[in-house]
């Protein structure tokens, strides 16, 4: 009996995974003799590295939603899939993100703080400071990489936003693509946003065009859900011995808010009360449901925000339709998750699948400013008014019915975002307040977690997800991955909360920082600084130029009594305030956050140093497509004041016609710019059509001196011949024109 036990122990020990990944193959048991008759073939045994019955894992995370949006937790928008997961598991009402896209996703994937893995800013605004490079180091293996090493099939669908923009070449490198970071399959988009109707898709490392559906109009979120379902079917059909890990991160509800009319129509009239009253109604529902503490208070509106009563009557239909589209978009997005849940149930997998549903990667987004038909106007800080937006919408697109459709890239008013973040202050991009960082989360795993309606109120963060997954499946993060020593995990497993709603909090400290907005949590206390940027107002260059982190005003909150950061105690408790500031400095130093404000370096202070192509001369060939913005000629940062484009088209081609998306100083700059670009000159030598387009880039007006918003932006969509048009035909147009974004097209003479 003892010998048998020892043999079993030895066999089990041989099967234990080493501390490093990937694991070496099991030794061969073949008998090798001089000839085949003296030998015996035997395949090596498969290393059993996972506990028997290891669960499948589905990780869902939406984009820019807002704590107070879902009706699962008292909000105005129907979210049936979130409600479904919550009903079968447990929920979390003190779960946090970083307040911005790329950093949240990097922290989620690695189990480490965002700056410690080079993701202190979105990839487009990376800089050379170690915490802001936009490059996830080899020393921080992703959860996908680790799970693949333990035998999981891995797939990611949707938004990635963690590939350096100067890596977006068809020739690579690909090590920072999802497939280079542990996913065996990727289907989605690499940028921060994309159209839901005409998305800039990638499959693995290949740029592809979206499929054309014959039975219904195309929508990206529906497409991705169908692909995720197919991945589950393939796994069960081909590799049923392997559990799978699916990361499903759709673009909803990041702008543009794209959804079919019938989804938006569901919400007609439901927001007519305006954003302040909506917050009041949501707040009362949150309390009635027990989602937030009865002691929680509804925070006040920031004085820089626009009130509903200040919206002119002539603008209200526009502002209401924008939020109706947002609501329809969120419900549509959440409904697609249900397809994945349905497939799990159909396959009999739901009971042993760990489903983690994070409502959003940050708070609701105020980047729509005053409400817009083109989100890029606001994101690129091009001033506009609601009257301008409405005029263009009516004259060029047929009015309100176009909102949510493929012709515009609409986003709602910033104050709607504030309402969707009830009961907290602020919005996305503010790390100081929970309106920017706190998001609902639901977790279910029927085999292990007993359904419990009591919200888990332990303080947790996206960095805690990877350690939670590791503990749940019974593995440890490797000490080395591919020969590279691994950084320690910053996250804390949440498994202790699964079946104990009142378990003592195991997370002692957590810092937050986004572009100078920052905060520090420590044992129930929270100290923070709002920062230099106000996401919901037009850019204030004076405020940015004069910002000094050393003179920032700090706030202090006792979260054990103040759930929503309603009472600032900084003046009442100066000693505690100073202690918290020192704790932030220590955490910031250890996690590569310093220098404070580094996230603004290429956004505001030195845009000429942003990631970009080193080329100054570009050779573009006929039929060339999908050039990433960062690898095309760069005009927006003020790096050049003059651009000359020479085009040559053989006379034998159908037409010397080329179209490019272009923004010139004549067609895009706001009224402050007095510069104009000369009309393109055309020369037609025999056999060759040549056009030279020259565009000066100046913005001399003192009303808006910043060079970034003026100049020429152009990204070739396609070079080469196009269908012939008569001289009287209108120029070629792209599907996303606006008052300042028009397409230049060279027409046949």
N, C-alpha and C positions, 0 to 999 in steps of 0.2 A: 504494500500500500504506500509506504514511504517512498520507495523507488519510483512508483508510478507518479506520485505527486511531484517528485523532483524532475522527472522527465517532462511533465506538464509545465512545470515552472520554467525549465530550460527552454522549452518550445515557445512559451509566452514571452520570455525575455528576448529571444531571437527576433520576435515579431515587433518588439517595441520600437517606435520610431527614434532615430537618432536626433540629436539636438539641432542638426543642420538640415537644410533643404537645398536642392533636391536630394532625395534619399538614394543611396547607392543600390544597385540591383542586388537581389538575393543571390548567394553563391550557387553555381551550377552543381547539380547532383548527377550529371552525366558521368559514366565510367569511360575513361579514355584508355584504349589499348592500342597496340601497334596497327591493328587492322579492325575493320568493322565487326568481324566475328568475335573479337576480344573486347568490344566496346558495347556500351548501352546508352541509348539516347534517353535523356530526361530533361524536360524543361524546368527551369528554375521556378520555384513556387512564387506566387504573388505575395508581396509583403502586405500583411494585414495591419494597416496603420490606423484605421478608424474604429472606434467602438462599434459593435454590432448594432445596426438600426440607427446609424447617424442620420440626422434629419436633413431633408432638403431645406434650402434657405431662399426666401424671396424678400428682397430689400427694395422697398418702394420709396421714392422721394420726389415730390412735386417741386414746383418752382414759384417763388414769390407769392405765396398764397395769403398768409395772414392768420394770426392766432384766432381771431374772432369770426372767420368766414364760414366754417362748416356747420351745418345744422346738427351734426353729430354732437357738437358741444355748444349749441345755442345760437349759432350764426344763421345768416339768411340763405345760405346756399346748400342745396341738397347734395349730400355726399354719401351715397348708399354703400360704397365699398369701404370707406373709412368706418361707417357705422357697423358694417358686417364684421370687420376685424375686431373692432372694439367690443362688440357683443360676445365674441367667442374668446376674448382674452382680457388684457388689462390695458389701461391708458396712463399716460404721463402728462401732467400739467406744469412741470418745471423742467422741461427739456429744452436744450439750447443749441443754436447754430452760431456761426461766426458773424452773421449779418450781411454776408456777401457770397456770391456764387462759388468761384473757384476755391477759395479757402475752405468753405464748408465741405466741398466735395473731396478735397485732398485730405482733410482731417477725417472724414467719414471713411474713406478708402484705406487709410494707413493706421488709424488708431492713435494718431499723434497730433499734437497741436499744429495748426496750419503753418505758422512761421517756421517751426522747427523742421518742416519738410519743404521749405522754399516757397510756400504758397501764401504769403501775406497779402497778396493783391491778385486781381484777375490777371490772366496770362497776357492780355493785351497791354497791360500797364506794368509789366515786370521791370525790374531794374537790377543792377549788379550787387546790391546789398544782399548778404547771404539769406536773409529771411524772405526775400522778395524776387528770387530769380525765376519763379514759375517752373522750375525743374524739380520734380520729385526725385530725391536721391536714391541710389541703389541701396542705401542703408536703411530705407524705410519701405520695406516690401508691403504691397497692398494686401488687403484681405483676400482678394481674388488670387493673387500670386501664392499666398500661403495655402489657401484651400485647394488650389490646383495641385500643389505639392503633396497634399494629403489625399488626392484622388478624386476631387470634385470636378464635374463638368461645370464650366463657368461661362456666363454670357452677360453682356451689358447691352441695354437698349436705351436710346434717348440721348440726353444731353451729357456731354463729357466735360468740356471746358477746363481741362487740365493738361492739354498739350501745348507746349510753347509755340507761339504764333510763327516764329522763324524756323520751326521744324515742319511746317505744313507744305512740304514739297512732295510731288509724286515719286521722287527718287529717295525720299527718306531724309533723315533717320526716322525710324519708327519705334524706337524704344520707349518713347513717351506717349505713344498711342495706347488705347485700351488693351490691344492685343500684345503690346510690349510690356504691359504692367499686370499681366496675369489672366486676362480674359481670352478664352479660346475663340470667342465669337463676339463681334460688335456690330450693331446696326443702329445708326443714329447720326448725330451731328457733333462736331468737335468745338464749335464756337459757343458763344454765350446765348445766342438766340437764332431762330431761323423761321421762315415762313412755314405754316402748317399745310399750305397748299402747294408751294414750290420749294420744298426744303433743299438745302445744300447737304445732301446725305453722304455718309461714308459707310461702306460695308467692309469691315476689318480695316485695311489701310487704303482701300480704293475709293476714290470719289465716284459716286454713281448718281444717276438721275432717278427721281421717284417713279414708281411704276404707274402705268395708266390703267385705271380700273374701268371696266365696261359696265358694271352693274350699279355703281354708285359713285358720287364725287369722291375724290381722294382727300384724305386727311391723315397727316403724319401720325398722330397719336393712335388712331385706329390701326394703321399699318404696323406700328411697333407692337401693339398688343397682339395682333395676329401672328407676328414673327415670334413673340415670346411663347405663345401657345404652341407654335410649330416646334420650337426648341424643346419644350417639355415632351412633346410627342416623339421627337427624334431620340431624346435621351431614353425614354421608356422602350422604344422599339429597338435601339441599337446598343445601348449601354445600360441596361436596367440595373446592373450591379453597382453603378456609380450614382451617388447622390449629386444633386445639382445646386448651383448658386446662381440666382438671377438677380441682377441689379437693374431695376426698371425706373428710369428717371426722365419722364417726359418733359417737354418744354412748357406745358401749362402749369401756372398761369403767367409765366414771363411774357412780356410783350414780344411780338405783336399778339394781341388778343384775337385769335382767329377761331371762329366756330360757326357752324351752319346756323342760318336764321332761326330755324325752329327751336334750337336750344336757347338762344337769347330771348325768343318770344315768351318762353315760360316765365320770365321774370318781369314782364311788362307791368308797370304800376307798383311793383313791390319795393321800389326805392324812392317813391315820390316824396316821402317824408324828409329827405335830405340826410346828410351824413351825421349831423349831431344827434338827431332823433334816432337814427339807426343804431348808433353806439349805445344810447340809453336802452333801447329795446333789447339789443344783444346782451348787454350787461345784466339786465334783469333775468334773462333766460339762462345765462351762464350760472348765476347764483341759484336759480330755482332748480336747475339740474344737478347741483352739487359739484359742478365742474371747477369752480373757483371757490375759495373760502368765503364764508359769510362776512368775514371781516374785511374782505378786499374792497377797495374804493376805486371808483371810476376817475381816472386822471383827467386833468383839464386839457383843453386844446391849446397847442402852442400859439402864442400871439402872432407868429409869422405865417400861420396857416390861414387859408381863405375859408370864411364861413359860408354856409349855404345861403343865408339871407343876403350875402353880398353878390351872389350870382344873378346877373340880370335875367329877367324873364325870357328874353330872346335866346339865351344860352341854355336854358334848363333842359329842353328836350334833347339837346346834344349831350349834355353831361349825364342825363339819365340813361340814354341809350348806351353810352360807353360802359356804365356799370352793369347794365343788363347783359351786355356781351361778355363782360368779365365773368359774371355769375354763370352764364350758360357755358362758358369755356371751362370753368372749374368743374361743374357737374359733368360735362362731357368727358373731361380728363379722368375724373374719379370713376366714372362708369366703365371706362376701358380697363381699369384695374380689375373690375369684376370678371372680365373674360379670363384673366389668369386664375382667379380664385375658382371660377367655374371649372376650368380644366383640371385643377388640382383635385376637386371633388369628383369629377368624372373619372379620373384615373385612380381614385382611392388613395390619394397622396396627402390630402388636406390634414389628416390627423397627425401625421409626422412631418409636417413642414413648419419651420419657424418663419413666421411672416412678421416683418418689421415695416410698419407704414409710418413714415415721417411726412407730415403734411407739407412742409416746405423747407427749402434750403436757407431761408431767412424770412424776415417779415414781409408784409405786403410792400409793393414797390411804389414809390412816389415819383418815379422817373417820367411819368406821363405829364408831370407839372400841372398845367392848367387844362388838361385834356387835349389829346392830340390825335390826328389821323396818321401820323408817322412818328413812331417812337424814336427814330434816329435823330429827329430834330432836337428833341430834349436831351438825348444821351450825348449828342455832340455839341450841346449848349448853343444851339441856334435859336435866338429869341423869336417868339411868335406869340400871337394872341388868339383867344378863342374866336374872335371875329374873323381873323385870317383863316383859321382852320375850317370854320363853317362855310365861309365863302368858297374856298377851294372844293370842299366836300360837295357843295350844291352844284357848282358850275362844272366840275370835271367828273364827278362820280355819281351824280343823281341823288344826293342827299343822304339822310340817315340810314336808308336801307342798305347802303354800301358798307356800313360799319360791321366788322367781323368777317367781311369777305376778302377775296384775294387781291382786290385793287388797292387796299389801304392797310396800314400797319398801326392800327389804333391802340391807344392805351387810355385808361380812365384818369380822371383828375386825382391829384395827390391826396386830396382830403378824403376821397373814397378809400385810399390805402390806409389812412389813419383810422377810418371807421372799421376796416377789416382787421385792424390790430387791437381791437377792444379786449381788455380794458387798459392797455398800456400806452405809454407815451412813445412818440416817434414811429419810424418806419424802417424798412430796409436801408442799409448803409450807416445806421447809427448803432455802434457797439455799446453805447452807454446805457441804452434803455431797452427793455424787453420787447418793445414794439419792433425792434430790429433783429432780436436774437431768439426770442422764445417761440416755439412752435409745438402744436399738439403732436403726440405720437401714440400709436396703438401697437401692441405686440400680441400675437396669438400663436399658440403651439398646443393644440388640444391634447396631445399625448402627455404633455408635461404641465402646462399652465391651466389652472382652474379658473374659469371665467369669474371676474370680480368687478363690479361697477365702481368700486372705490378708486378714485384717481391716485396714482403713485405720485407723491409730492417730493421725492428725493431730488436733489439738484443734480442734473446730468447734462451731458454735452455730446455732440456728434462724435467726438474722439472716443467715446465709450462704447460705440457700436461694435467695432472690431473685437475688442476684448470680450464683449458679451457673446459674440458668435463663437470665439475660440473656446470659452468655458462651456457654452451650451453643447458643443459637439465633442468636447473632451480632448482637445488638443492644446498645445502651447505654441505661442509664436516662436519661430526659430531664432537661435542665437546667431546663425549665419544663413544668408540666402545667396546662392550662386557664388559662394566664397567671400561674400562681403559681410563684415560684422554689422549687426543690426542695432539701430537706436532703440532705446527703451521705449515701451509703450507709455504714452501719457494718459491714455484712457483707463477707466475703471469699469470692470464688468458690472452689469446691472442684473445679473441672474439672481442675486440675493433679493431682489424686489418682486420676482415673478409670482411667488405665492405668499408674500408677506407685505401687505400694503403699508404697514407702519414700521418697517425695518429701519434701523438707525442708518442715517446717511453715511456712505463710505467715501464720498468725494469731498475732500477738504478744501481744495482751491481750484480756481479756473480763471485765467485771464481772457480778455477780449480786446481786439484792436482792429480797426479798419480806417485807414487814411487819417489817423490822428484822433479819431473817436475811440475811446478806450474805457475799459472797466476791469474790475478785479473782484472776484467772489472769494470769500474766506470765511468758512464756518458760520454761515448764516448772515454775514454782512456783505454789502456790495457798495463799492466806491467807483465813481465814474466821471468821465469828462465828455461833454457833448462833441467837441472837436470843431474844426474850422469850417466844415462844409454843412450847409443846410440842404438836404436832398430835395425838399419840396419847393424851393424858391429859385428864382433865376440866379445864376452865378454872381457872386459878389467879389470882384477882383480885389477891391480894397481890403476886405476881410481876409482873403487868402494871403495877400502880400504882407499884411501886418501881423499875421498869426505867429505867436510865440508860445510853444508848449509849456515853457516855464511859468507863464502867467495865466495858464488855463484855470478856470474856476471848477473845482471838484464838487461832486455831490456825494452824499453818504446815506445809505438806507439800511434799516434793520429788517431783513427779509423774513425773520421769524414772526414779525408783527405786521409787515407791510408788503403784501404780495405783489402789488402793482407799482411800487416805487412812487407812492403818492406823497411821502413826507421826507423831505431832505433834512437830515440831521447834522450836516457838516458844520454849521455855525454853533450848534449846541454841544457838539462833541469834537472839538478841534484836535485833541490828542489821538482819539480813535481815527480821525481823518488822516492825520500824519502817518500813523502806523500803517493804514491801508495803502497809502501812497508808496511807502517803502516796500510793501509786499508786492505791489504791482511792478515796481522797478526791478525787484529780484526776479520775478517770473518773466518779465520782459527780457532781462539779460540772459536768462537760462534758455529762452525759447527763440532767440534771434529776432525779437521784435524791434530792437534798437537799430538805428536811430528812430525815435518817434517821428512819424511823418514821412517815413521812407516810401510809403504807399502812394504818396502824392508826387514823388520826384519826377516821374515821366508823365504824369497826368497834367500837372500844373506848372512845375518849375523848369523842367528840362525835357519837353516833348521831343526834342531832336535826338535824345538818347534812348527813346523807346525802341523795343525790338523791331527790326526792319531789315529789309534786304540790303546787303552792302553794295549792290550794283548801282551804278550811275548810268549805265547804258544797257538797254533791254532789247534783245532780239526776240520778237514774238512771231510765230509762224502761223500760216493759214490753218484753221481748224483748232487752234489752241484754246483750251477751256480751263475753267476752274483754277485760276491763279488766286491764291490767298491774298487778302489785302496787304498783309505785312510783307509779302514778297513781291508786290507790284510797286511801281513808282510811287513814292510817298510825297504827297503834297500837303496833307492836312496839318503836319507838325511844323510847318514853316521852314523846313530844311532846304527849300529851293524857292527861288522867286520867279523862275522862268522854265517853261517846259515846251519842248518842240517835238512834235510827233510827225514823222514821215511815214506815209503809207504807200506801198507799191502793189498794184494789182495788175496782173497780165491782161492785155486787151482781149484775150480769148475767153476770159471769164464772163459770167452772165452779166455782171454789173460791177463797176468800181465802187461798191457800196459797203461800208463798214459801219457797224454800230458799236458804241461803247457807252457804258453808264458814265456820265460825266457830271461833275458839279463844278461850275466855273464861277468866277467872281461876278459874272453878269447874271447867272441864273440861280445861284444859291445864297449868296451872302445877304444878310439882313440889310435893311435900308441904311444902316450906318456906313456901309461901304460905298465909296464913291468911285472905286476902280471899275473899269469895264474891260472885257477881253475883246480884241478885234475879231471880226468875223473870219472864219477859216478862208484861206486863199487856196485856189485850185489851179494846178498846172497840169496840163494834159499832153506830155510828150507822146509821140507815136508809139503805140504798143504798150504804154504804161500809164496808169492813172496814178497821179501823185497828189496828195493833199498834205499841207503843212498846217498844223493847228498850234498856235502860240498863245499862252495864257499867262499874263503877269499875276502875281499874287501879292496884293497889298491890301491892307485894311486901315487906312489912315485916320479914320474917325476917332476922336478922343472918347466918344461915347462907348466904344468897345475896342480897346487897344490890343486885346489879346490876339496873337497871330494864329492861334489854333483853329478858330472857326472860319477863317477866310482862306481863300485859295482854291485850288483845283483838286478834286478827288476823282479818280477814274479807275475803274476795274474792268478790264476787257471781258466781255461775256463771250464774244466769238469774233475771231479775225478771219476775214475772207469774204467771198462773194455772197450776196444776198439777192433775193428776188428783185427784178428790175421794177422801178417805179418811175412814173412819168414826172416831168419837172413840176407839175402842179400838185402832185401827191403830197400829203402831209408827211413830215419826218417820221422815221421809225420811232416808236415810243416803247419804253419798258413798262412793266406792269406796276411800278411803284413810283409814279411821278407825284410831285407835290408842288407847292408854290415855288420852292427853291430847288427842287430836284428834278431836272428835266434831262432828257436824253439828247445828246448831240448825235446827229446822223448825217453822214456825208451822202448826198443824193447824186444820182446820175445827172449829168449836165444836160 
